[in-house]
C-alpha cells in the first residue's frame, strides 16, 4: 500500500481566490493522500473574503490560508512538489521558478471570480462556479493511477485541465 503523500501546488497570479479554493479542495478530497498548497506570481497579500466564506460554508479548511509568493516553494527547505498546476491563464504564461524535484505540471484554467463586478449574489455565483470547476477536476485528479508511467500521469493530468465545466452543481459527497 502506497503511503506517500503527494504535494500539489496550485498557482495563480494573485493567490487570493482560485488557487486558495483549489488548495483547500485538494486537502479535503485528497484525504491525507494529497496535500494542497497555493501561491501566486504577484500575491495580493490577502485572501478574497468570498473565497473564505465559500470554503467556510462547506466546512473546508480556511485556517492559516494566506496569499503568498511562489518563491516560497522554490526556496531551499520548501516542501518538494509532485505536481504544479496553474489555475489562471496569466500565471500559465509567466516564467515560473525551477521547481525542485521536477514535478508534473499542467494548466487548469478557471475564470477569475474575483474579477466579477456586480451584486453580492453575482459575485458569489462566480466563486461557486470556480469552486465547482476546481472540485470536479480535483475529484478526477485523485483518481489518476499514480502507478502508471510519468508520461501517462502527465498526459492524464493535462487532459483534466482541458475538461470544460458543465455548469453543474458539483459538491457531491
FENTA-V873245 format. One record per residue. RES is the residue in three letters. PHI is phi in radians with two decimals (999 if undefined). Layout:
# FENTA-V873245
res & phi
RES & PHI
RES & PHI
This chain:
# FENTA-V873245
res & phi
UNK & 999
UNK & -1.38
UNK & -1.86
UNK & -1.11
UNK & -1.71
UNK & -1.61
UNK & -1.59
UNK & -2.20
UNK & -1.81
UNK & -1.78
UNK & -1.98
UNK & -2.57
UNK & -1.22
UNK & -1.59
UNK & 0.83
UNK & -2.24
UNK & -2.39
UNK & -1.01
UNK & -1.17
UNK & -1.17
UNK & -1.01
UNK & -1.11
UNK & -1.02
UNK & -1.18
UNK & -1.08
UNK & -1.13
UNK & -1.07
UNK & -1.17
UNK & -1.36
UNK & -1.25
UNK & 0.76
UNK & 1.48
UNK & -1.48
UNK & -2.23
UNK & -2.06
UNK & -1.56
UNK & -2.39
UNK & -2.54
UNK & -2.85
UNK & -2.38
UNK & -1.29
UNK & -2.37
UNK & -1.04
UNK & -1.28
UNK & 1.64
UNK & -2.62
UNK & -1.43
UNK & -1.08
UNK & -1.02
UNK & -1.24
UNK & -1.13
UNK & -1.15
UNK & -1.10
UNK & -1.13
UNK & -1.06
UNK & -1.06
UNK & -1.01
UNK & -1.73
UNK & 1.20
UNK & -1.65
UNK & -1.07
UNK & -2.23
UNK & -1.07
UNK & 1.17
UNK & -1.22
UNK & -2.63
UNK & -1.45
UNK & -2.46
UNK & -1.41
UNK & -1.15
UNK & -1.04
UNK & -1.04
UNK & -1.65
UNK & -1.80
UNK & -1.44
UNK & -1.00
UNK & 1.52
UNK & -1.29
UNK & -1.01
UNK & -1.40
UNK & -1.55
UNK & -1.62
UNK & -2.43
UNK & -2.26
UNK & -2.13
UNK & -1.50
UNK & -2.03
UNK & -2.34
UNK & -1.11
UNK & -1.12
UNK & -1.12
UNK & -1.12
UNK & -1.56
UNK & -1.53
UNK & -1.36
UNK & -1.47
UNK & -1.12
UNK & -1.45
UNK & -1.54
UNK & -1.03
UNK & 1.50
UNK & 0.91
UNK & -1.20
UNK & -1.27
UNK & -2.10
UNK & -2.80
UNK & -1.95
UNK & -2.13
UNK & -0.98
UNK & -2.37
UNK & -0.98
UNK & -1.36
UNK & -1.21
UNK & -1.25
UNK & -1.51
UNK & -1.39
UNK & -1.76
UNK & 2.44
UNK & -1.18
UNK & -1.02
UNK & -1.12
UNK & -1.14
UNK & -1.16
UNK & -1.14
UNK & -1.05
UNK & -1.10
UNK & -1.16
UNK & -1.14
UNK & -1.14
UNK & -1.10
UNK & -1.00
UNK & -1.08
UNK & -1.11
UNK & -1.18
UNK & -1.08
UNK & -1.05
UNK & -1.17
UNK & -1.14
UNK & -1.09
UNK & -1.22
UNK & -1.04
UNK & -1.22
UNK & -1.63
UNK & -1.10
UNK & -1.29
UNK & -1.40
UNK & -1.42
UNK & -1.17
UNK & -1.19
UNK & -0.95
UNK & -1.07
UNK & -1.14
UNK & -1.09
UNK & -1.03
UNK & -1.05
UNK & -1.15
UNK & -1.12
UNK & -1.20
UNK & -1.06
UNK & -1.02
UNK & -1.16
UNK & -1.62
UNK & -1.20
UNK & -1.52
UNK & -1.21
UNK & -1.56
UNK & 1.36
UNK & -1.17
UNK & -1.13
UNK & 1.14
UNK & 0.87
UNK & -1.84
UNK & -2.14
